[in-house]
Amino acid sequence: MNSDEPPARPLLTVEELALSRGERRLFDGVGFRLEPGQLLLLRGPNGAGKSSLLLTLAGLLRPEAGRLVWPGEEPTQLHLLAHLPGVKTRLSLVENLDFWRSVNGPTGLLAADALERVGLGGLGALDAGYLSAGQTKRLALARLLVTDRLIWLLDEPTASLDAAGDVLVERLVAQRLRTGGAVIAATHDDIGGATSTLTLGAAR
């Protein structure tokens, strides 16, 4: 890279973020810059606010203090994969993914191709209610692929997965990083390729 080139603009800058639940402060003074190609792991004990931080970054919770600075005016270039899979059990796998393509925009893979990528190829017509817990998590991961967005916010992305599923998550994350995106993952597990770690304090 030419040393005279300007540095890449961060995808997200977080400044002095604070959030409480009821009378209990979950976190305070959280700040970081999320750069293209960065995998940030959120660490901390249960109740430390990892999931709440992801929801705040996604705009679903309002912080008490601090601010989020995006390159654009709104955080439209992100996916939130919450702890609950968001799967409609009475719809087929393809119908689930087509629903999310219609909501988030059909800018990524077709449903059948996304299912193939996550190891569910050939099961597209099956009702999602028949899936195992690990297969349901794979279907949730496929949602990341049917709409292309720069930032992934992942809450325990390897939960319910076996060793092969862990490898799948690492491959999906690596692909997102290689193409200029970034990932923030709240997890107790290790994910290969992590470039930084943010540890939230114990619940008070």
RABELDA-V300011 format. One line per field, one symbol per residue. phi: phi as a letter, one per 30 degrees, with the letter a starting at -180 (. if undefined). psi: psi as a letter, one per 20 degrees, with the letter a starting at -180 (. if undefined). burial: b if it has 16 or more other C-alpha atoms within 10 Angstrom, else e. Layout:
phi = ???
psi = ???
burial = ???
//
This chain:
phi = .ddddddddddabcbhdbabbiccddaaidbaccceicccccckdejdjdddddddddicbcddaiacccecdbddcbcccddddiccdccddddedddddddcjdccddeddddddciceiceddddddddddddddddddedcdbdbdccccchdcdicddddddeedddddddddcjdbbcbdaccdbejdcabbcddddc
psi = ppiiqqqqpqhpppolpqpqocjppgqqkpqrpoqpjpoppprrrpiijghhgghghijiqpqhraqpoqhahqmilqponrgpikpohiqrgghghhghhhgipmjbqqghhggghjjkpijhipphiiqrgghhhhgghhhhhipoqhppopomijpjqahhhghgghggghghhhjjaqpppoqirqpqjpirpppqrqq.
burial = eeeeeeeeeebbbbbebbbbeeeeebbbebbebbbbbbbbbbbbeeebbbbbbbbbbbeeeebeebbbbbeeeebebbbbbbeebebeeebbbbbbbbbbbeebebebbbbbebbebbbbeebbebbbeebeeebbbbbbbbbbbbbbbbbbbbbbbbbebeeebbebbbbbbbebbeeebbbbbbbbeebeebeeebebbeee
//
